[in-house]
Amino acid sequence: MAAIKTEHLYIEKDASKYEGKAVIIGTRIPVASLINHYRSGMSIEEILEGYPSVTPAQLFDALSYYFDHKEEIDKELQ
């Protein structure tokens, strides 16, 4: 099954990979993981240090995706 294009430039969902969870395109990094760090109080700079392959644009798009799909991501974090 092909990846589902989202309205977010750097985010994809593919039912055949990563349990269909939203990830940064071209990585295996779930949006929920980045959001978990953000909600724990880490700064943007700290998150980017921990994920050197993630660009600032990708991280901000993940944050945007979270606020557009809060219920979905919050459910993954439970």
C-alpha contacts under 8 A as a table, 3 or more apart, distances in Angstrom:
res1	aa1	res2	aa2	distance
1	M	14	D	7.20
1	M	15	A	6.88
1	M	16	S	6.15
2	A	14	D	6.37
2	A	15	A	7.97
2	A	16	S	7.91
3	A	12	E	6.39
3	A	13	K	5.60
3	A	14	D	4.15
3	A	15	A	7.22
4	I	12	E	5.96
4	I	13	K	5.13
4	I	14	D	5.73
5	K	8	H	7.94
5	K	11	I	7.63
5	K	12	E	5.62
5	K	13	K	7.00
6	T	9	L	7.21
6	T	11	I	6.41
6	T	12	E	5.96
6	T	13	K	7.51
8	H	11	I	5.49
8	H	12	E	7.91
8	H	61	D	6.54
8	H	65	Y	6.72
9	L	61	D	7.35
10	Y	24	I	5.68
10	Y	25	I	5.45
10	Y	58	Q	5.67
10	Y	61	D	6.43
10	Y	62	A	7.62
11	I	22	A	6.34
11	I	23	V	5.64
11	I	24	I	4.80
11	I	25	I	5.36
11	I	58	Q	7.97
11	I	61	D	7.42
11	I	62	A	6.98
11	I	65	Y	7.74
12	E	22	A	5.56
12	E	23	V	5.64
12	E	24	I	6.45
12	E	25	I	5.65
13	K	20	G	5.45
13	K	21	K	5.64
13	K	22	A	4.70
13	K	23	V	6.44
14	D	17	K	5.41
14	D	18	Y	7.32
14	D	19	E	7.67
14	D	20	G	4.84
14	D	21	K	7.11
14	D	22	A	7.77
15	A	18	Y	7.35
15	A	19	E	5.93
15	A	20	G	3.84
15	A	21	K	7.52
16	S	19	E	6.69
16	S	20	G	6.43
17	K	20	G	5.82
17	K	21	K	7.86
18	Y	21	K	5.69
18	Y	28	R	7.53
21	K	30	P	6.81
22	A	30	P	5.79
22	A	31	V	5.73
22	A	32	A	7.70
23	V	27	T	7.00
23	V	28	R	6.28
23	V	29	I	5.36
23	V	30	P	4.10
23	V	31	V	5.22
24	I	27	T	5.58
24	I	28	R	6.90
24	I	29	I	5.72
24	I	30	P	6.43
24	I	31	V	6.66
24	I	58	Q	6.92
24	I	62	A	7.45
25	I	28	R	7.93
29	I	33	S	7.06
29	I	34	L	7.86
30	P	33	S	5.39
30	P	34	L	6.95
31	V	34	L	5.35
31	V	35	I	6.23
31	V	62	A	5.62
31	V	63	L	7.92
31	V	65	Y	7.98
31	V	66	Y	7.48
31	V	73	I	7.66
32	A	35	I	4.97
32	A	36	N	5.95
32	A	66	Y	7.98
32	A	73	I	5.70
32	A	74	D	7.84
32	A	76	E	6.71
32	A	77	L	6.60
33	S	36	N	5.07
33	S	37	H	6.57
34	L	37	H	5.34
34	L	38	Y	6.32
34	L	47	I	7.22
34	L	59	L	7.53
34	L	62	A	7.47
35	I	38	Y	4.85
35	I	39	R	5.96
35	I	62	A	7.68
35	I	63	L	6.85
35	I	66	Y	7.35
36	N	39	R	5.22
36	N	40	S	6.19
36	N	77	L	7.21
37	H	40	S	5.11
37	H	41	G	6.73
37	H	42	M	5.70
37	H	47	I	6.82
38	Y	41	G	5.46
38	Y	42	M	5.15
38	Y	43	S	6.71
38	Y	44	I	7.37
38	Y	47	I	7.39
39	R	42	M	7.24
42	M	46	E	5.93
42	M	47	I	6.41
43	S	46	E	5.12
43	S	47	I	6.31
44	I	47	I	5.19
44	I	48	L	6.19
45	E	48	L	5.11
45	E	49	E	6.17
46	E	49	E	5.05
46	E	50	G	6.35
47	I	50	G	5.13
47	I	51	Y	6.27
48	L	51	Y	4.98
48	L	52	P	5.78
48	L	54	V	6.49
48	L	55	T	7.27
48	L	56	P	7.15
48	L	59	L	7.80
49	E	52	P	5.56
51	Y	54	V	5.54
52	P	55	T	7.51
54	V	58	Q	6.12
54	V	59	L	6.62
55	T	58	Q	5.17
55	T	59	L	6.34
56	P	59	L	5.09
56	P	60	F	6.12
57	A	60	F	5.21
57	A	61	D	6.07
58	Q	61	D	5.03
58	Q	62	A	6.15
59	L	62	A	4.98
59	L	63	L	6.31
60	F	63	L	4.98
60	F	64	S	6.14
61	D	64	S	4.86
61	D	65	Y	5.99
62	A	65	Y	4.95
62	A	66	Y	6.13
63	L	66	Y	5.01
63	L	67	F	6.40
64	S	67	F	5.24
64	S	68	D	6.24
65	Y	68	D	5.05
65	Y	69	H	5.94
65	Y	70	K	7.93
66	Y	69	H	5.02
66	Y	70	K	5.05
66	Y	73	I	6.35
67	F	70	K	5.14
69	H	72	E	5.50
69	H	73	I	6.49
70	K	73	I	5.36
70	K	74	D	5.86
71	E	74	D	5.15
71	E	75	K	6.07
72	E	75	K	5.31
72	E	76	E	6.61
73	I	76	E	5.07
73	I	77	L	6.38
74	D	77	L	5.06
74	D	78	Q	6.49
75	K	78	Q	5.40
